[in-house]
């Protein structure tokens, strides 16, 4: 079973121990990053394993390998020697592991580690890609009981696929495989699938505790949201595909439901630079289903083997199901949008209402389709006015660009304003998709963004006196229908208040 390892990057031993105690319920072991310690603190590292009370990896990482140590190789070897010196018969008082890079050749250190049961992790780091990882892993070990480690920075999702395939080809090796950065986050969650000895984590809630490697997850999230310790080869895999996926709350929603319903499944983020690469990865890891978000709701359609009538009508798909080689798709945004807005406005239809929809992508297509179905009138505005025209013409609606010339037209379609673009999401949370429009205060304003809770657009509307709604309620409602599509069973709606609380909504 893969272990959760907390990387300790404090400046003092005392601070490392304080953070370790805070995260102790969620971890199995820790890595003492000596290179992060203040120089005076490094003299006390030998006592750390006993103080920690759990297995600890001793690591002094050079800058060339992504660490902070730059005092020369002689000084680094001396520090490693201090950590391994005076080993005791009670192994709990010794470092359980020591990390040696593949080019470190100090036989005395290796002998000292092996004599007193400290296991050697033989590692390499590649920040420019994956390289020829399989033969490199096979040639790294000096002796048979060493754990080999590869930490690589994928340049695209194809590199991540290479690591999954390398994991299968080296199933006979005891190893640690890490894909750094956002593209590789799924490998940290699926360490067990990779046959990885552990997954490195960071104390994300501690401001003075930088992550030792890009993409490290918080151990509490890894343990509780992704239920890391319960994952196995039988666990069904689901996820969300999009880019950049910095703010998605879909994993929180689905994994909370899976846990409550005792379903052996996990839902992961798959930030994707290329749809074909994602579909290759889905095949490689036997993905069962996925949500599709910006910018791929339209682009995914040519890859579907079958699609619902709604997908064909709207021209956007937000849900995939994989049945062997067949990929089927539906669109749950349409009903999620209309259910959410009708409930908020306490209406049964949109008859008599005039809408402005900002945007012309997949989410906008879902909203406009429902406005038409429920008897509303609509104006579509988009930065690319040609896309607004194409969407509006399908329903014989008005259209225009996001420019001052559209203000008079928008004034006649302002009962309800729907913002469907990603403008205003992290990290550009102060951006406003149509700052030229002056809210009157009589509008109902819905922004499909839910993180942040209130975008600059919604804050401006609220200040003017408008009734406002963000996209979280829609997110949960469309997820309810995705869940039914994936599992053929009803969504546990009693969880919705809990989901809103967990998401800070």
C-alpha positions in Angstrom: 0.0 0.0 0.0 1.4 3.4 -1.0 2.2 5.7 1.9 1.6 9.4 2.4 4.8 11.3 3.1 4.8 14.9 4.3 7.8 17.0 3.1 9.0 19.1 6.0 10.4 22.4 4.7 10.5 24.5 7.8 13.5 26.6 8.8 13.8 25.0 12.2 13.5 21.6 13.7 10.9 22.9 16.2 8.7 24.3 13.4 9.0 21.0 11.4 7.8 19.1 14.4 5.0 21.5 15.0 3.7 21.1 11.5 4.2 17.3 11.6 2.1 17.0 14.7 -0.7 19.1 13.0 -0.7 16.7 10.0 0.0 13.4 11.9 -3.5 11.9 11.5 -3.2 12.1 7.7 0.4 10.9 7.0 2.4 7.7 7.3 5.9 9.2 7.2 7.8 12.4 6.7 10.8 13.7 4.7 13.1 16.0 6.6 14.4 18.5 4.0 17.6 19.5 5.6 18.4 21.9 2.8 15.5 24.1 4.0 16.8 24.3 7.5 18.7 27.3 8.8 22.4 26.5 8.9 22.6 26.3 12.7 19.6 24.0 12.8 21.3 21.4 10.6 23.6 20.3 13.5 20.5 18.8 15.3 19.2 16.6 12.5 20.4 13.3 14.1 17.8 13.5 16.9 14.9 14.2 14.5 13.6 10.6 13.9 13.1 9.9 17.6 11.4 13.3 18.1 9.2 12.7 15.0 8.0 9.3 16.2 7.3 7.9 12.7 9.5 6.8 9.7 11.5 9.7 8.3 13.5 10.2 5.1 16.7 12.1 5.3 17.2 14.4 2.3 19.7 17.1 1.5 18.8 18.2 -1.9 21.1 20.2 -4.3 19.8 23.2 -6.3 20.5 21.3 -9.5 18.0 18.7 -8.3 15.3 21.2 -7.2 16.5 21.8 -3.7 18.1 24.7 -1.8 21.5 23.3 -0.8 24.4 25.1 -2.5 27.3 24.9 -0.1 29.3 22.3 -2.0 29.2 18.5 -2.2 31.7 18.0 0.6 29.5 19.9 3.0 26.4 18.0 1.8 28.1 14.6 2.4 29.1 15.8 5.8 25.5 16.6 6.7 24.3 13.2 5.4 27.0 11.6 7.6 25.8 13.5 10.6 22.3 12.2 10.0 23.4 8.6 9.8 26.1 8.7 12.5 25.7 7.0 15.9 23.0 4.7 14.7 21.2 2.9 17.5 20.0 -0.7 17.7 16.4 0.6 18.1 15.8 1.5 14.5 12.9 3.9 15.4 15.6 6.3 16.5 17.3 6.2 13.1 16.3 7.6 9.8 14.2 5.0 8.1 15.3 6.1 4.6 18.0 8.3 3.1 17.8 9.8 -0.4 20.9 9.6 -2.5 20.9 10.9 -6.0 22.0 8.5 -8.7 25.4 10.2 -9.2 26.3 10.2 -5.5 29.3 7.9 -5.0 30.2 7.7 -1.3 30.5 4.0 -0.3 31.0 4.8 3.3 27.6 6.5 3.5 25.9 3.7 1.7 27.5 1.1 4.1 26.5 3.1 7.1 22.9 3.2 6.0 22.7 -0.5 5.2 24.4 -1.6 8.4 21.7 0.0 10.6 18.6 -0.7 8.4 18.3 2.7 6.8 16.9 2.1 3.3 18.4 3.9 0.4 16.2 5.8 -2.1 18.2 6.2 -5.3 16.8 9.2 -7.1 17.0 11.3 -10.2 15.2 14.5 -11.1 14.3 15.7 -14.6 12.8 19.2 -14.9 12.6 19.2 -18.7 10.6 16.1 -19.5 10.6 12.4 -18.9 13.4 11.0 -21.0 14.2 7.3 -21.3 12.8 6.5 -17.9 12.6 2.7 -17.9 16.3 1.8 -18.5 17.3 4.6 -16.2 15.2 3.2 -13.4 16.6 -0.3 -14.0 20.2 0.8 -14.0 20.1 3.0 -10.9 20.3 0.5 -8.0 23.6 -0.3 -6.5 22.1 -3.3 -4.6 18.8 -5.1 -4.8 17.0 -3.6 -1.8 17.3 0.1 -2.9 14.2 2.0 -3.8 14.5 3.8 -7.1 12.9 7.1 -7.6 12.1 9.3 -10.6 10.7 12.8 -10.3 10.0 14.2 -13.7 8.3 17.3 -15.0 6.0 16.4 -17.9 5.9 18.9 -20.7 2.5 17.6 -21.9 0.0 14.9 -21.1 1.8 12.5 -23.4 4.7 12.5 -20.9 2.3 11.5 -18.1 1.2 8.6 -20.3 4.8 7.6 -20.7 5.2 7.4 -16.9 2.1 5.3 -16.5 3.5 2.9 -19.1 6.9 2.9 -17.4 5.2 2.0 -14.2 3.8 -1.2 -15.8 7.2 -2.0 -17.4 8.9 -1.8 -14.0 6.3 -3.5 -11.9 9.0 -5.7 -10.5 10.9 -2.8 -9.1 10.3 -1.1 -5.7 10.1 2.5 -6.8 8.7 6.0 -6.3 7.3 7.7 -9.4 6.4 11.4 -9.4 5.1 13.6 -12.2 5.7 17.2 -11.0 3.4 20.1 -11.8 -0.3 20.4 -12.5 -0.3 17.9 -15.4 1.1 15.2 -13.0 -1.2 15.8 -10.0 -3.2 12.6 -10.9 0.0 10.5 -10.5 0.4 11.7 -6.9 -3.2 10.6 -6.2 -2.8 7.3 -8.1 0.5 6.3 -6.5 -0.9 2.9 -5.7 -1.9 2.4 -9.4 1.7 3.3 -10.4 3.1 0.9 -7.9 4.8 3.8 -6.2 6.1 3.3 -2.6 4.8 6.7 -1.5 3.3 10.1 -2.5 5.0 13.3 -1.4 2.8 16.0 0.1 3.1 19.6 1.2 1.6 21.5 4.2 -0.4 23.8 2.0 -2.0 25.6 4.9 1.3 26.8 6.3 2.5 30.0 4.8 6.1 29.5 5.9 6.2 25.9 4.5 6.9 26.1 0.8 6.1 23.0 -1.3 9.3 21.0 -1.9 8.2 20.2 -5.4 5.6 21.7 -7.8 2.2 20.0 -7.7 2.4 18.5 -4.2 -1.1 18.1 -2.6 -2.0 18.8 1.0 -2.0 15.4 2.9 -5.4 16.1 4.4 -7.0 16.5 1.0 -5.1 13.5 -0.3 -6.4 11.4 2.7 -9.9 12.7 3.0 -11.1 14.1 -0.3 -9.3 11.5 -2.5 -9.4 8.7 0.1 -5.8 7.8 -0.8 -5.5 4.8 1.6 -8.5 3.0 0.2 -7.6 3.1 -3.5 -6.8 -0.2 -5.2 -6.6 -1.8 -8.6 -10.4 -2.3 -8.4 -11.2 1.3 -7.8 -13.2 2.9 -10.6 -11.6 6.1 -11.9 -13.5 9.2 -12.9 -12.4 12.8 -13.5 -12.8 16.2 -15.0 -10.9 17.2 -18.1 -10.2 20.9 -19.0 -7.5 23.5 -18.8 -6.2 24.9 -16.5 -8.6 23.4 -13.8 -7.2 25.6 -11.1 -10.5 26.2 -9.4 -12.7 23.2 -10.0 -14.8 21.9 -7.1 -16.0 18.8 -9.0 -13.6 16.4 -7.2 -14.9 17.6 -3.9 -18.5 17.0 -4.9 -18.1 13.6 -6.5 -15.6 12.2 -3.9 -17.9 13.3 -1.0 -20.8 11.4 -2.7 -18.6 8.4 -3.3 -17.5 8.3 0.3 -21.1 8.7 1.6 -22.5 6.0 -0.7 -19.5 3.7 -0.1 -18.7 3.5 -3.8 -15.2 2.2 -4.6 -14.5 5.1 -7.0 -12.4 8.2 -7.2 -12.8 11.4 -9.1 -9.6 13.3 -10.2 -8.6 16.5 -12.0 -7.1 16.0 -15.5 -5.7 19.3 -16.7 -5.2 18.7 -20.3 -3.2 20.4 -23.0 -4.5 18.1 -25.8 -7.7 16.1 -26.0 -6.2 13.2 -27.9 -3.6 12.9 -25.2 -6.3 12.8 -22.6 -8.2 10.1 -24.5 -5.0 8.1 -24.7 -4.5 8.5 -20.9 -8.1 7.6 -20.3 -7.5 4.3 -22.2 -4.2 3.7 -20.4 -5.7 4.0 -16.9 -9.1 2.6 -17.8 -11.1 5.7 -17.0 -14.8 5.0 -16.5 -16.2 8.5 -17.1 -15.4 12.2 -17.1 -16.8 15.7 -16.8 -15.8 18.0 -19.6 -15.2 21.7 -19.0 -13.6 24.8 -20.6 -12.2 24.7 -23.2 -13.2 21.3 -24.5 -17.0 21.1 -24.4 -17.3 21.6 -28.2 -14.0 20.1 -29.2 -14.8 16.7 -27.7 -17.8 16.0 -29.9 -15.8 14.6 -32.9 -14.3 12.0 -30.6 -17.6 10.6 -29.4 -18.9 7.3 -30.7 -22.5 8.2 -29.7 -24.1 11.3 -28.3 -27.4 12.4 -26.8 -29.9 14.4 -28.8 -29.1 17.4 -26.5 -25.4 17.2 -27.5 -26.4 17.3 -31.1 -28.8 20.1 -30.7 -26.6 22.3 -28.4 -23.3 21.5 -30.0 -21.6 21.0 -26.6 -20.9 18.0 -24.4 -20.0 18.1 -20.7 -20.1 14.4 -19.8 -18.3 11.4 -21.1 -18.7 7.7 -20.4 -16.3 5.1 -21.5 -17.7 1.7 -22.4 -14.7 -0.3 -23.6 -13.6 1.4 -26.8 -16.9 3.4 -27.1 -17.1 6.9 -25.9 -20.6 8.3 -25.3 -21.5 11.8 -24.4 -24.4 13.8 -22.9 -25.0 17.4 -21.8 -26.1 18.0 -18.2 -25.4 21.7 -18.2 -28.7 22.4 -19.9 -30.9 21.1 -17.2 -28.4 22.1 -14.5 -28.6 25.7 -15.7 -32.4 25.9 -16.0 -33.2 24.1 -12.7 -30.8 26.4 -10.8 -32.2 29.7 -12.3 -35.8 28.7 -12.2 -35.5 27.7 -8.5 -33.7 31.0 -7.7 -36.3 33.1 -9.5 -39.2 30.9 -8.2 -40.5 30.4 -11.8 -41.7 27.5 -13.9 -40.6 29.0 -17.2 -38.9 32.1 -18.7 -41.9 33.4 -20.6 -41.9 37.2 -20.7 -38.3 37.6 -19.7 -35.5 39.1 -21.8 -32.0 37.7 -21.3 -28.5 38.8 -22.1 -26.0 35.9 -22.4 -22.4 36.9 -22.3 -20.2 34.3 -24.1 -20.7 31.9 -26.9 -18.9 28.7 -25.8 -20.3 25.4 -24.5 -21.8 26.8 -21.4 -23.5 29.7 -23.3 -24.9 27.2 -25.8 -26.5 25.3 -23.0 -28.0 28.4 -21.4 -29.3 29.8 -24.7 -30.9 26.5 -25.6 -32.8 26.4 -22.2 -33.9 30.0 -22.6 -35.4 29.2 -25.9 -37.0 26.0 -24.6 -38.5 27.8 -21.7 -40.0 30.6 -23.9 -37.5 33.5 -23.1 -36.1 36.1 -25.4 -32.4 36.5 -25.7 -29.4 38.6 -26.7 -26.1 36.9 -27.2 -22.9 39.0 -26.7 -19.4 37.8 -27.2 -15.9 39.3 -27.7 -15.9 37.5 -31.0 -19.2 38.8 -32.4 -19.1 36.2 -35.2 -19.5 33.4 -32.7 -22.3 35.3 -31.0 -24.0 35.6 -34.4 -23.7 31.9 -35.1 -25.2 30.9 -31.7 -28.0 33.5 -31.8 -29.0 32.8 -35.4 -29.8 29.2 -34.5 -32.7 30.4 -32.3 -33.4 33.7 -34.2 -32.1 35.7 -31.3 -30.3 39.1 -31.2 -26.5 39.2 -31.1 -23.6 41.6 -30.7 -20.0 42.2 -29.5 -18.8 43.2 -26.1 -18.5 46.9 -27.0 -20.3 50.2 -26.3 -22.5 49.8 -29.4 -24.2 46.9 -27.7 -25.2 48.8 -24.6 -28.5 50.2 -26.0 -29.5 46.7 -27.3 -28.5 45.1 -23.9 -30.6 47.7 -22.1 -33.7 46.1 -23.8 -32.6 42.6 -22.8 -31.6 43.0 -19.2 -34.3 41.3 -17.1 -31.7 38.5 -16.6 -28.0 38.6 -17.4 -26.1 35.4 -17.6 -22.3 35.5 -17.6 -20.8 32.2 -19.1 -17.2 33.0 -19.8 -14.2 32.1 -17.6 -13.3 35.8 -17.2 -13.0 36.4 -13.4 -11.6 33.1 -12.4 -8.3 32.6 -10.5 -5.8 34.1 -10.8 -7.5 37.0 -12.6 -10.3 37.4 -10.1 -10.7 41.2 -10.6 -11.4 40.9 -14.3 -14.8 41.9 -15.5 -16.2 40.5 -18.8 -18.2 43.6 -19.6 -17.2 46.5 -17.3 -18.9 48.9 -19.7 -22.4 47.8 -18.7 -23.9 49.9 -15.9 -26.2 47.8 -13.7 -29.5 49.4 -12.9 -30.3 47.3 -9.9 -33.4 45.7 -11.4 -31.5 42.8 -13.1 -31.2 39.2 -11.9 -27.5 38.4 -12.6 -26.1 34.9 -12.8 -22.4 34.2 -13.2 -21.6 30.5 -14.0 -18.3 30.9 -12.2 -18.4 29.6 -8.6 -14.8 30.0 -7.5 -14.4 32.8 -6.4 -17.7 32.8 -4.7 -18.4 36.3 -6.0 -16.6 37.5 -9.1 -15.9 41.2 -9.8 -18.9 41.0 -12.1 -21.3 39.7 -9.4 -19.9 42.2 -6.8 -20.6 45.1 -9.1 -24.1 43.8 -9.7 -24.7 43.3 -6.0 -23.5 46.8 -5.2 -26.1 48.2 -7.7 -28.9 46.3 -5.9 -29.3 43.3 -8.3 -30.3 39.8 -7.2 -27.2 37.6 -7.8 -26.5 33.9 -8.2 -23.2 32.2 -8.8 -22.6 28.9 -10.6 -22.2 26.5 -7.7 -25.9 25.5 -7.5 -25.8 24.8 -11.2 -22.6 22.8 -10.8 -24.2 20.5 -8.2 -27.4 20.1 -10.2 -25.5 19.1 -13.4 -23.3 16.8 -11.4 -26.4 15.1 -10.1 -27.3 14.1 -13.6 -23.7 13.1 -14.4 -23.8 10.8 -11.4 -27.0 9.2 -12.7 -25.4 8.7 -16.1 -22.3 7.1 -14.6 -24.0 4.8 -12.1 -27.7 4.5 -13.1 -28.8 5.5 -9.6 -30.2 8.6 -7.9 -27.9 11.3 -6.5 -28.2 11.6 -2.7 -29.7 15.0 -2.6 -29.6 15.1 1.2 -25.8 15.8 0.8 -26.3 19.1 -1.1 -26.3 21.3 2.1 -23.1 19.5 3.2 -21.5 20.0 -0.2 -22.3 23.8 -0.1 -20.8 24.0 3.4 -17.6 22.1 2.4 -17.2 24.3 -0.7 -17.7 27.5 1.3 -20.8 28.5 -0.7 
